[in-house]
Amino acid sequence: MIPIVSTLTLFQLASGDFLSLQIYKFFGAKSGKKVYIQSNLHGAEIVGNAVISQLIDFLITLDNTQLTGEIWLVPVCNPLAVNQRNHNFSTGRFNIYDSKNWNRIFWDYEKQHDNIEEFACTQIDLDIDTIKYNFSQKIKSSFDSLLEKINCPSSVQLTDKYRYKLQSLYLDADYVIDLHSHTGEGIEYLYCFRNREDSANLFLLNYGILFDEYDGDAFDESFIKPWLALEDALLKLTGEKIRFDIEAWTLELGTGMQMNPDSVSKGVRGIKNYLTQKGILEIQDLTQPETRSHQISFRSLSQIKKYWSPVGGMILSKAKLGTLVNQGDLLYEVLTFNKIGELPTTIHIYAEKTGLVYDISINNSLNEGEFVLATM
């Protein structure tokens, strides 16, 4: 199965050069769901590019009868960020034009329209497929209106143009997978929205963070948040729990600025299993034996605890990645030079609550208030 390869121009630089995306589109013999997979939205988080490369190599070996629907893959989805550098460190987490986190810039239909409950009232006598089609058309119509502002003489800033072009690729998708990693050292896990926990297990990862709070500005949130709001509105009106077959995932695959083979393997394995169980790929040999029994250990987003250094100094020791710490356990030690005529001091920081160390800064030199580690 050979993909259709297309190029989407993003914007032009002062030098006259253009930054673009390359999109690999695989179409099955039968129509069906659309899967959209991207990587490297944050510049230092490159591991997803290896995952996508291996998925492309795998899909090429298949016959189109083994694919129902379509799969779109977009590696290096943020070329501006991935090229950003400060000495040897890839610093492309934040947009240098406006200082915003590249994954907090996206257009959210629900924030622009407060009429979802009103729309739900007009749909309660319709079947779920018709409701899904009608709502997707409303989202698309609203999204298309953004182009008028982009094309007017005053235009819009780079961030708005970028998000419009990137979101235009997933607007008609059913399943969205955004591949990330940590900025520093980290474990593999995923972010999950409510009522999608069963599907989360299909990725075969050990840990997941369940959204109990979100603002809609992240890539996965902007895609699924309007659908969650519609589900809530229909439940309120009918008393029946309706779930659309719409899913969005962010997979966090290990450490930043690296393509760790184990992290890549976990990402590829999980995505293949997910696509098989969802009926996108019709290859029974891909079903992993633990699929039926696998259960992710979930933590709520509000349970995440981040630790910021209370002093400036140098980290002498810290808990290792993947360590389960109890409240009161020593988390890390900071050697601080006080500059007030006293000897250097070692500050001991203890865990405020029990949790798993899942994210650690790679820099052991800290200014006061800098991130050290996080527990879930």
Buried (B, 14 or more C-beta within 10 A) or exposed (E): BEBEEEEBEBEEEEEEEEBBBBBBBBBBEEEBBBBBBBBBBBBBBBBBBBBBBBBBEBBEEBEBEBBBBBBBBBBBBBBBBBEBEEEEBBBBBBBEEEEEEBBBBBBBBBEEBEEBBEBBEEBEEEEEEEBBEEBBEBBBEBBEEBEEEEEEEEEBEBBBBBBBBBBBBBBEBBBBBBBBBBBBBBBBBBBBBEBBBEBBBBBBBBBBBBBEEBEBBBBBBBBBBBBBBBBBBBBEBEEEEBBBEBBBBBBBBBBBBBBBEEBBBBBBBBBBBBBBBBEBBBEEEBBBEEBEEBEBEBBEBEBBBEBEBBBBBBBEBBBEBBBEBEEEEEBBBBBBEEEEEEEEEEBEBEBEEEBBBBBBBEBBEBEEEEBBBBBB
